[in-house]
Amino acid sequence: MTDEAHGFATEQVHGGFQPDAGHGARVPAIHMSSGFLFDDFDQARDRFAGTDDGYTYTRLGNPTNADVERRIALLERGTESILVGSGQAAATIAFLGILQAGDHVVAARSIYEGTKGLLVQNLGRLGIEVDFVADQRDLDEWARQVRPNTKAFFAETIPNPKNDVLDITGVADTAHRAGVPLIVDNTLATPYLVRPFEHGADIVVHSASKFLSGHGAGLGGVVVDGGTFDWSASPERWVHLTSPERSLGGESYVDRYGSRAFIVFARDVVASRIGPTPSPFNSFLLRQGIETLSLRVERHSANALAVASFLEQQPEVTSVDYAGLASSPFHDLAQRYLPRGAGSVFAFTLDGGEAAARTFIDSVQLFSRMTHLGDVRSLILHPATTTHAGKTPQERADQGIDDGLIRLSVGIEDVADLVRDLARGFAALRGSGVGAGGVGAVGAVGAVGLEARVGSDSELASLEHAVPGNHVIAEEL
Ligand SMILES: Cc1ncc(COP(=O)(O)O)c(C=O)c1O
C-alpha cells in the first residue's frame, strides 16, 4: 500500500501488508514454526544482540503475528502493538508493563468482570491495589481516587452489559493531570467506531476474540501503544523504564527507546517472559476477520439499534440500556464518540425478574445461549446467574444488574429474523403469565424503518419493513 491516507475499509484490507518475497503469496502465509534458522554463527549472535532484525523464536516474534500487529496498530492509529493469546493476556501485559508491587490503579467499576478479577485477585496478590469508580461519568470521582502511588487509569470505551459509553477525553485529561496514563479496553467499540488515541487515551487493549475476529473461532488479544505518554516526565514513577539496564549497556528503556519505552519493555521483558504467545494459526484467523471489520460492525450497530428500538416498545421491558437510543443517559456521549453506531452489546430488563428472564431466554431459537461477544451470530445471556453470579445481590443492584436483565450481543443476521426470534420470548412470557403481560403490544421501530407488531394471541403477527439492506418486506410467523 502507498503512503497516501486511505479510508478505514481500505486499511483493514491492505494496511501493514508486506509482500512475500519468497512466493508472492497475496494472503500472508501462516508461519507455524516454533523457531527460525540462522544462516551462520554470526547471524545467530547478531539476532540475539538485536542488531539483525530477523526472527529467532515464536515467543519473541513471528511473521504471521507481526503482520496482524502492524494492521491493528495502524487501524487504532497507534505506533506499535503486541499480539497475545487472549484479551485477558493483553490486559495483563499492559498492567505489568507499567505496574509493580506497591502501585495503585483507578478503574471504572463497569469493566469486564474478568479484568476486575485480574486486578483484585491476581495483581492484588502481587501487591498492586485497585479502586473502582462507581459512576465513570463523574470526573471528580476519578480525581478523588488518585493516590501518590497511582500509576494508571483503566476503563472500557463501551462497557457491557450496560452500554454506558466512556467519556474518553474527560477521563484521559483527569489521568494526565495525575501524571498517569489512561489504558482503554476498546474491545466492544473496535477502532471502526472509535479510536481512543484520538481522544487522549495512551494505551489500548482488546480482546481480539470478539469483534476484531468476528467469526468466534479463536481467541486473541492485543496491546497497542499510542506512543504519546511521556515516561521521562516523572522518572521516579517508572523506575523500570528510567533506570540503567544492564541488558541495554547501562542505558534505560527511555534512554534507548524514548516514547517507545513502554511497548518495548512490555514486549521484551513482560510478554516474552510470561509467554502468552498466540498460535500463528489463530493470528491468521484474526487477520481474516479484521479484513471485514467495518462491514460487520456497521451491520451489528444497525441491527442493534433496530432490536433496541423494538425492545423499548414492549410493555414487559422496564429498560433498555443502549446508548444509541435517544432515551439513554449515555446518548450524548455516544453521539460524541460513536457517531457510526453504539456497538451491539447491550442489555434490557424484563419485569418479572429471573423467572421472566428464564422463560424468555429458553424461548428464543436463533439467538445462541452463550457467553461470548462480538460474534457474527446473535448471543443471549442472563448476567445475574452467569457473569455476575459471584456478586452479592447488593453489588449487582449497585451495577444495575437486575434479576430480569438480559444481555444481548446482536449479530449480523437479517434483523427481521432477530426481532421475530425475540418476539418468541415475549410470546412465551405472555403465555406463561410471567411479567407485565403485553396483550396487543405494538412496537414501532421507526429509527431504522422497521416495524414489528406483536399480536394479542402472543404470536408475532408480521414484520412489515426491515432495516435497509435486509430486503424483507413482509413476513408471517
Ligand atoms: C471488554 C472485554 N475485555 C476483555 C475480555 C477478555 O477477553 P478474552 O476472553 O479474549 O480473554 C472480555 C471477555 O469477554 C471483554 O468482554
The ligand as an SDF file (V2000), in Angstrom:
LIG
                    3D

 16 16  0  0  0  0  0  0  0  0999 V2000
  -14.3210   -5.9830   27.2720 C   0  0  0  0  0  0  0  0  0  0  0  0
  -13.5890   -7.2870   27.4340 C   0  0  0  0  0  0  0  0  0  0  0  0
  -12.2560   -7.2520   27.5990 N   0  0  0  0  0  0  0  0  0  0  0  0
  -11.5430   -8.3880   27.7400 C   0  0  0  0  0  0  0  0  0  0  0  0
  -12.1620   -9.6190   27.7290 C   0  0  0  0  0  0  0  0  0  0  0  0
  -11.3340  -10.8560   27.8810 C   0  0  0  0  0  0  0  0  0  0  0  0
  -11.0810  -11.3630   26.6120 O   0  0  0  0  0  0  0  0  0  0  0  0
  -10.6380  -12.8640   26.3280 P   0  0  0  0  0  0  0  0  0  0  0  0
  -11.8190  -13.7160   26.5610 O   0  0  0  0  0  0  0  0  0  0  0  0
  -10.1880  -12.8320   24.9030 O   0  0  0  0  0  0  0  0  0  0  0  0
   -9.5250  -13.1660   27.2660 O   0  0  0  0  0  0  0  0  0  0  0  0
  -13.5410   -9.6950   27.5560 C   0  0  0  0  0  0  0  0  0  0  0  0
  -14.2090  -11.0170   27.5260 C   0  0  0  0  0  0  0  0  0  0  0  0
  -15.4110  -11.1320   27.4920 O   0  0  0  0  0  0  0  0  0  0  0  0
  -14.2740   -8.4910   27.4030 C   0  0  0  0  0  0  0  0  0  0  0  0
  -15.6040   -8.5070   27.2470 O   0  0  0  0  0  0  0  0  0  0  0  0
  1  2  1  0
  2  3  1  0
  2 15  2  0
  3  4  2  0
  4  5  1  0
  5  6  1  0
  5 12  2  0
  6  7  1  0
  7  8  1  0
  8  9  2  0
  8 10  1  0
  8 11  1  0
 12 13  1  0
 12 15  1  0
 13 14  2  0
 15 16  1  0
M  END
$$$$
